[in-house]
């Protein structure tokens, strides 16, 4: 028992010696295991900062940066895309809601036909590959590159819980827009039309996952052949 008290006393002396008594003032900066929030490594507005060669902390916006709400008079686009495509509109197309409920199906604003639907799917595949595949995987199975680094809670979009019957398109649209769990929202990165394109592609992935091999064999063989020739 005496060794316990001896060890306890030594630890107490070390703690006091390193950190000092509560309320005690020092002339040197204190030793902190966790830095205080007021001393974060960040740039403070209107302050000089030695990180940059000119010593100025406040930086000019990136060339051609165009913030929302500050368009030149008469202009209503951001990078050639209508500003409303990044939010602010009402109705199913802009919110995914029909009244108090999530809607399903694709919005009329897309004006989908048999002729232009493939182009929307191709756009969805491209955008999905940029914004979604790193986490959700190319096939939507939740095994993207980030899963190899221990990122938790990545949804497997092929599960029944994410099919249209239980997870309507409007709900998927809102998840993409506002985020959920560890996933941040993409409303400021992905225009509304592209979000719907991604949803269309996700639904295509889900259908393809359940399709019998005989029904997709020809397309599968063509894909394998094209992939082999590309290498």
N, C-alpha and C positions, 0 to 999 in steps of 0.2 A: 504493500500500500504506500510505503514511504517513497518508493520510486515513482509512483503515480503522481504524488504531490510535488516531488522534485521536478519531474518532467513538466508538470502543469506550471510551476513557478518559472521555469526556464522559458517556456513558450510565452508566458505573460510578459516577462521582461523583454523578450525579443520583439513582441508586438508593440509594446510601449516605446521601445527604443527606436523602432523603425517608423512607426506612425505617429508617435507622440500622444500626449493626453488630449482629450476632446477640448476644444476651445483654445489650445495653446497656439501661439503665433510663431512663425518661423520667418527668417530673412530669405531663405531659399525656397524655390517652388516645391510644393509638397510632392511626395511620392504617391502616385495613384495607380491602383490596379486597373480601374476603369476610369478613363478621362471624363471630366465633367462635360455636360452638353454645351456649356458656354464656351468651351475651348475646342470646338470641332474644327477639323481641317476643311475649311470652306472659304469661299470668297465673300466678303461683306460689301454690300453696296456702298459706293462712294468712298471706298478705302483703298489705299495703296497696297500692292501685293508684290513681293519680290519674286513670285513664281514666274511672272511674265517679264520679258526683256525690257519693256518700257515702264515697268513698275506700276502700271495702272490696273487696278482690280476689276473695274467695270469694263466689260468688253462689248464691242459693237456686235450687232446680230450677224449671223452668217449671211454671206452674199445671197441676195434674192429671197431672204426670209420674208414671209408675208403672214403676219399674225391675223387670226380671225377677228373680224369686227373693225379692222383698220384698212379696208380696201380703199383704193383711190375712188373718188366720186364717179359713179356710173358703172364701176366694175363689181361683178357679183361672183367671181370665180377665184379659186385658190389653185394655182398651178394648172389652170385649164379645167378644173373640176368645179362644178357649181358649189358655192359655199354651203348651201343647205345640205349637201351630201355628207357633211361632217357633223350634222346634228341640228337641232332647233326646229325641225319640222314636226308635224302632227300626223296622226293616222297610222295605219298598220305598216306602211312602207318605212316610216321613220322610227317607229317605236316597237313594233312587234306585237302591239296590243290591239285588240278589237274590244272597245269598251273596257271592262274590268278584267278581261280574260286575255290569255295569249292566243293569237290566231294561228292557223295552220295553212299550209299551202303557200304558194308564191304570190307576191303582190301584183295587182293589175298594172302598176306603174312600170314593171319590167317588160310588159307587152310581149310576153314569150310566145313564140310560134315554133313549129317544127323546124323552120329554117334557122332561127337565131338561137335556139336553145343550146346547140352544141358549142357555140361561141361563148355563151355564159358559163358552161361547164369547164371549158378550157381556161377561161379567166379565173374561175373558182379554183381549179387545180393549181394554177400559177400562184395565186394569193395564198392558198392553203400551204403550199410548199414554203413560202416565205415566212408567214406568221404562225402557222399552226403545227406543221410537221416537226419542228425541233423538239416539241414536247409530246404531241399526240402521235407522232410517227407517220410515215408515209401512207400507211394503210389505216390509220386511225386507231390503232390498237393500244395507244398510250406508251409505246416503247420507243420514243424518240431519243435523240442524242442526250437530252438533259437527264433522262432516267438513269443513264450510266454514271451520273455524278450525284446521285442520291436525292434528286428533287422529288419530294413526296406529293401524293394526291393528284397525279396526272390521270385524267379521265380516259378510259377506254371507250371510244365513241361507238364501238361495234356492239357493246352490251345492249340488251333489250331496254334498259332504263333510259337510253338515249335515242331510241327509235321515235319516229314521229307520233306514234299513238300515245306514248307516255311523256315525251319531251317535244312539244310542238315547235314548229319552226319559229314562231314568235318568241318562245322562251330561249331558244338557241341564239336568236338574234340579240336578245337582251344580254345574254351571257357574254357574247362576243363584244358587245358595246360597252358594258359596265364591268365585266369581269366577275369572277366568282372564286372564292377560296384563295389559293396562291396565284391565280391567274389575274393579271391586271386587265383593265378595259382597253379596247382598241378603237373607241369611237373617234379619237383624235388622229388615228393613224390610217384607218381603213374607211374609205367612203361607203355610204349606205349601200350603193349598188354592188360594190365588191363584197360586202358582208353577206348579201343575199346570194351572190355567186359562190361564196365559200359554203354556205348552207346547202345549196344545190349539189355541190361536189361531195359534201359529207354524206348526204342522202344517197348519192350514187355509190359511194364507197360501201355504205351499209347494204345496199341492194346487191352489189357485186360480191360481198362477203357471203351472202346466202345463196347466190346463184349456183345451180348444179354445174359441174365441170363440163358436161356435154354441151351446155348452152353457151359457154364462153370459150370453148376449146379453140375455135378458129382465131378469135381475137387474142387469146393468150399466146398462141403459137406465133402470131405476127409480132406481138410485143417482145417475146423472147428473141425472135430473129432480129428485130430492129436493135435491141439492146446489144446483141452480140456483134452486129455489124458496126455499131458505134464505137466499140472498143478495138 
